[in-house]
Amino acid sequence: MSGNCKKRGFTLMELMVYIAILGVIVVVAGRAYSNSTKFRIRTQNMLKANEAAEAVAAMFVDDIAQTGAKSYKTAGDATHPDQFGVSSLVYMDPTGSVPDSSSFSIVRRNNGDSLAVRRVRYDKNGYYEAVEEVSWYKRRNSIYRSCKTIDIKSGGTAPTECPLKDASVVEIIANVDSFIVVPAQPVVISDGSTSAFSKSVVLPVVNSGATEFPFRLISRYGNDGSGAKYYALSVDPADGDELQTLAGFVTNYSSGENASGKKVGQAFVARANTGIVSTGGDDWRNLCSKVTLDSTMEYEISFKVDHVADNSRLFCPGRDHASVGFRTQTGDKVAGLDDFLFYPPIDPAEPSRRAFRFRVMNSVKNVCLAFTFASYSPASGGTITIRNLLLKKVEGSNYNFDDRSYDPSTTDKQNVKAFQLRVVANIGGETGEILQVAPAPSNGPGD
């Protein structure tokens, strides 16, 4: 008897179930693949948008960093081989009714800002080649860069990428949503009635809005308990002026007399025209101008020392001592803030201005500015004249971008030392944004 082998196939119901399950798997897999592809494309577009924005920012920083570059080497002679010139064409309008000694102009628009900067172009040896103006701006949805040569050396040829007079324009990037340029707000700005310079002056103490800055020096004398002996200096004029002449210096050359100490001359800065002439060793404590130094500020001490044809010409740097610095109300140095050394000019052609910039780690209150002298040469004496003394806040020292709508006045533009750039690029519907600061340290006439 042969066995029966029953063959059984899928029922219609089973096939329908299988097909339904397969359909679900295909739909899920297809959707996952589609989402993965979209995510990959979005990620690629975001990366490309960020890369594009970063590339624009890098080019922008390179251009802006040279804003106001103005000094260049000139042909010297055997006596003075290194000489330098300055091109006034770098300034926007230095001779206008309201002088603009900056090297940039900025225009704010809803669809994108524009910024133009001027700078000297150099040859490979640092000599003058030309003055050029570079502009960045947004038109429609693209960022453009233009360059034109506004002055060129005699016999020179302007490059094709920066032609003479007529600007060469290059599209840097398309599909840009935003191009915003914000100038850094200086730490001190004018207020309409008082210039930024006047507002920045800490010493000498003068009336608000003053344009002249007279000061007075008050001599310190007597023992201070540290082994130093302060000898009285004569000061002329005694009641102060825009210059003060110091005399009466003594020397430490005689080692026998000063084996256990040193002779020092010291004079403190005070307000001029007080009507009080120094008559005692403690007067400087009461009369010196007390100031507060803020750790968030950068300061500059500056003054001029005149060349005088007397024994002051025998000053020997490294041996004799002349310095300016701060003292507490007890006459001690301020912790962490050393004095700044200087010396009198020994040649009439030597520059007379001395300037020192500094910051303090921690704010200090009620300190006085003082000049200190000690001679170790056989020939002492002579006079030292100090004039145009200023302790001031450096107007453009801080990069403050808190006010996105800040539009500097003409007189404040020269103190702008940086720009903040915001670029938003759009590729395939995905955006890449970068916020970049571009320093411009040479903008302004004094930099």
Protein Blocks (a to p, Z undefined) as FASTA:
>chain_A
ZZddddddddfklmmmmmmmmmmmmmmmmmmmmmmmmmmmmmmmmmmmmmmmmmmmmmmm
mmmmmgoiabdcddddfklmbccdddfklpmblmbmbdcfbfbdcdddfkbpcddddddd
ddfkopafbdcddddddehjaccdddddfbdcehiacdfklcghiacdddfbghifbdcd
dddddfbdcehjacfklmmpmbdcddehiabdcddddddedjehlopacdddddddfkbp
fbdcdehiacfklmmlmmmbccddddddddehklpacfbfklmmmmpccddddfkbccdd
dddddddddfklmpcghkaccddddddfkopacehiacddddddfbfklcfbdcdddddf
bdcehiadddddddfbfbggjjdddehiacdddfklpccfkbmmbccdfklmmmpcbdcd
dddddeehiacddddddddfkgcjkZZ
